[in-house]
Amino acid sequence: MTVQDVDVLGENDKQQKREQEASAEMNKDTSKAMNILMICARVFGVLFCLYFFLVGIELMGTSFKVLGGKGAGHMFRDIPNGLAALMVGVLATVMVQSSSTSTSIVVALVSAGQLQVRPAVPIIMGANIGTTVTNTIVSMGHAGDRLELERAFAGATVHDMFNLMSVGLLF
C-alpha cells in the first residue's frame, strides 16, 4: 500500500463521515417536522371530536323536540319540589347506570326548551348522587379479595360522602 492509497482511503472516510452528518441533520429536521405534524393532528382530532360531541348534543335536543313533543318536558315540569326532582335524578341515573347519560338527557331537554333550568339543577344533582350507587356496585365486584373490597368500598364511600355533602351544601 502506498501513501497515495492511504490518502485516497482517508478522503473516502472523510466523505462518508460528511454524508453521515448530513444524513443525521436531515433526519433531525424530518423528526421535528413529524413531531409538529403529529401535534397538529392530535389538536385537530380533539377539536373534531369536540365538534361532533356538540353536534350530538344538539341533535339529541332536536330529537327531544320532535319525538318527545311536550310529553317529556311536562313529565319533568310537573315535579312538585326540588327534593322530588333530586330523587328523579337519582332514579334515572341508577336505571341507566350512567350519570353522563342522564345529565345529557336533562341538558338536551333544557336545550330543547322542554325543561326549565330551575328544575333541571336538582335533577342533575340527583344524577350526581346516583353515581354513588353505581360506584358502590362496582366496589362490590372486588368481593373475592377482602383487602381489595375494603379499599374499593372505602373509595366508593369517600365518593358517596363527597357527592352527598356537595348536594347538601348546594341544595
C-alpha positions as CSV (number, residue, x, y, z in Angstrom):
1,M,0.0,0.0,0.0
2,T,1.4,3.4,-1.0
3,V,1.0,6.8,0.5
4,Q,-1.4,7.8,-2.3
5,D,-3.6,4.8,-1.5
6,V,-3.8,5.8,2.2
7,D,-4.6,9.4,1.2
8,V,-7.5,8.2,-1.0
9,L,-8.8,5.9,1.8
10,G,-8.6,8.9,4.2
11,E,-10.6,11.1,1.8
12,N,-13.2,8.4,1.4
13,D,-13.6,8.1,5.1
14,K,-14.0,11.9,5.4
15,Q,-16.5,11.9,2.6
16,Q,-18.5,9.2,4.2
17,K,-18.4,11.0,7.6
18,R,-19.7,14.2,6.0
19,E,-22.5,12.3,4.3
20,Q,-23.5,10.6,7.6
21,E,-23.5,14.0,9.4
22,A,-25.7,15.5,6.6
23,S,-28.0,12.5,6.8
24,A,-28.2,12.8,10.6
25,E,-29.0,16.5,10.3
26,M,-31.7,15.7,7.7
27,N,-33.2,13.0,10.0
28,K,-33.4,15.6,12.8
29,D,-35.3,18.0,10.6
30,T,-37.6,15.2,9.5
31,S,-38.1,14.1,13.1
32,K,-39.0,17.7,14.1
33,A,-41.4,18.0,11.2
34,M,-43.1,14.7,12.1
35,N,-43.4,15.8,15.7
36,I,-45.1,19.1,14.7
37,L,-47.3,17.2,12.3
38,M,-48.4,14.7,15.0
39,I,-49.2,17.6,17.4
40,C,-51.3,19.3,14.8
41,A,-53.1,16.0,14.0
42,R,-53.8,15.5,17.7
43,V,-55.1,19.0,18.2
44,F,-57.3,18.6,15.1
45,G,-58.5,15.3,16.3
46,V,-59.5,16.7,19.7
47,L,-61.3,19.6,18.0
48,F,-63.0,17.2,15.6
49,C,-64.3,15.1,18.5
50,L,-65.4,18.1,20.4
51,Y,-67.3,19.4,17.4
52,F,-69.1,16.1,16.9
53,F,-69.9,15.9,20.6
54,L,-71.6,19.3,20.5
55,V,-73.4,18.3,17.3
56,G,-74.6,15.2,19.0
57,I,-76.0,17.2,22.0
58,E,-77.7,19.5,19.5
59,L,-79.2,16.5,17.6
60,M,-80.4,15.0,20.9
61,G,-82.1,18.3,21.8
62,T,-83.8,18.5,18.4
63,S,-84.9,14.8,18.7
64,F,-86.5,15.5,22.0
65,K,-88.4,18.4,20.4
66,V,-89.6,16.1,17.6
67,L,-90.1,12.8,19.3
68,G,-91.0,13.8,22.8
69,G,-93.2,16.7,22.0
70,K,-94.2,18.3,25.2
71,G,-94.6,15.0,27.0
72,A,-91.1,14.6,28.4
73,G,-91.0,18.2,29.3
74,H,-94.4,18.0,31.1
75,M,-93.2,14.9,32.9
76,F,-90.2,16.7,34.4
77,R,-92.0,20.1,34.7
78,D,-94.7,18.6,36.9
79,I,-92.2,17.6,39.7
80,P,-93.7,19.3,42.8
81,N,-90.5,20.3,44.6
82,G,-86.7,20.1,44.5
83,L,-86.4,17.0,46.6
84,A,-88.7,15.1,44.2
85,A,-86.5,16.3,41.3
86,L,-83.4,15.2,43.2
87,M,-84.9,11.7,43.6
88,V,-85.9,11.6,39.9
89,G,-82.2,12.3,39.0
90,V,-81.1,9.5,41.4
91,L,-83.6,7.1,39.9
92,A,-82.8,7.9,36.3
93,T,-79.1,7.5,36.9
94,V,-79.5,4.2,38.8
95,M,-81.6,2.9,35.9
96,V,-79.1,3.7,33.2
97,Q,-76.0,3.3,35.4
98,S,-74.5,6.4,33.9
99,S,-74.7,10.0,35.3
100,S,-73.4,11.2,32.0
101,T,-76.3,9.8,30.1
102,S,-79.0,11.1,32.5
103,T,-77.2,14.5,32.6
104,S,-77.0,14.6,28.8
105,I,-80.7,13.9,28.6
106,V,-81.5,16.7,31.0
107,V,-79.2,19.1,29.2
108,A,-80.9,18.2,25.9
109,L,-84.3,18.8,27.4
110,V,-83.3,22.2,28.6
111,S,-81.7,22.9,25.2
112,A,-84.9,21.9,23.5
113,G,-87.0,24.2,25.8
114,Q,-88.8,21.2,27.2
115,L,-87.5,21.8,30.7
116,Q,-86.6,25.0,32.6
117,V,-83.2,25.4,34.2
118,R,-84.6,25.7,37.7
119,P,-85.9,22.1,38.0
120,A,-83.1,20.8,35.9
121,V,-80.4,21.6,38.6
122,P,-81.8,19.3,41.3
123,I,-82.2,16.5,38.7
124,I,-78.6,16.9,37.7
125,M,-77.6,16.9,41.4
126,G,-79.6,13.7,41.8
127,A,-77.7,12.2,38.8
128,N,-74.5,13.0,40.7
129,I,-75.9,11.2,43.8
130,G,-77.0,8.3,41.5
131,T,-73.4,7.7,40.6
132,T,-72.8,6.8,44.2
133,V,-75.0,3.7,43.8
134,T,-73.0,2.8,40.6
135,N,-69.6,3.1,42.3
136,T,-70.8,1.1,45.3
137,I,-72.0,-1.7,42.9
138,V,-68.6,-1.6,41.2
139,S,-66.8,-1.8,44.5
140,M,-68.8,-5.0,45.3
141,G,-67.1,-6.6,42.3
142,H,-64.0,-7.0,44.5
143,A,-65.8,-9.3,46.9
144,G,-63.3,-12.1,46.1
145,D,-60.4,-10.4,47.9
146,R,-61.2,-9.0,51.3
147,L,-58.4,-6.3,51.1
148,E,-59.4,-5.1,47.7
149,L,-63.1,-5.0,48.7
150,E,-62.2,-2.9,51.7
151,R,-60.2,-0.5,49.7
152,A,-62.7,-0.3,46.9
153,F,-65.6,0.2,49.3
154,A,-63.6,2.9,51.2
155,G,-63.0,4.7,47.9
156,A,-66.7,4.4,47.0
157,T,-67.7,5.7,50.4
158,V,-65.5,8.7,50.1
159,H,-67.0,9.5,46.7
160,D,-70.5,9.0,48.2
161,M,-69.8,11.4,51.0
162,F,-68.3,14.0,48.7
163,N,-71.4,13.9,46.4
164,L,-73.9,13.9,49.3
165,M,-72.2,16.7,51.1
166,S,-71.8,18.9,48.0
167,V,-75.5,18.3,47.2
168,G,-76.4,19.1,50.8
169,L,-74.4,22.3,50.7
170,L,-75.8,23.5,47.4
171,F,-79.4,22.3,47.9
